[in-house]
Amino acid sequence: MQDTIVQVPNIVGTILPLQQAQNDHTMHTRSKKGVFKPKIYSAIMVQSEPTTYKHAEKSSAWKQAMNIEFQALIKNSTWILVPPDPSYSIIGCKWVFKLKRNSNGSIERHKARLVAKGFNQVEGLDYFETFSPVVKPTTIRCAIAIVVIKIGISNN
């Protein structure tokens, strides 16, 4: 193998010769034999989540996701429409969009959530208490364990 000289400028601007390392080991490698793995390039179209309602309304999939969410809110009686009271501030809402994906990266479903802009609320004026109806399975297991200990239920 022939030595190759590469010139590299040093810090002060003069050019110093740099000798490239020579590969003399006896190991047989694919690259020494000229065998290379083919490089495969692919272009993947990545579908992104809309950030506004105007972008989402252009897609039938996002419209369907919003319709499913809205129907669920109505079915669960999430709110009751009442005439606005001038002493209270009206809380707006916005749509939040998320793509749920499978483990291989394909799209499982389009998820839309209608969320209140609660950051405009003032405690004591717009609300007096908060409530979250979410219960974690760990909390349920702990409650059952405490009941079992208190009443002394055994496996007998």
URJO-V184826 format. One record per pair of residues at least 24 apart in sequence whose C-alpha atoms are under 6 Angstrom apart, sorted by the first residue. I is the first residue (numbers start at 1). J is the second residue. Records with the same first field share a line. If there is no record, write none. Layout:
# URJO-V184826
I = J / J
This chain:
# URJO-V184826
49 = 98
65 = 110 / 111 / 112
66 = 112
92 = 116 / 117
93 = 117
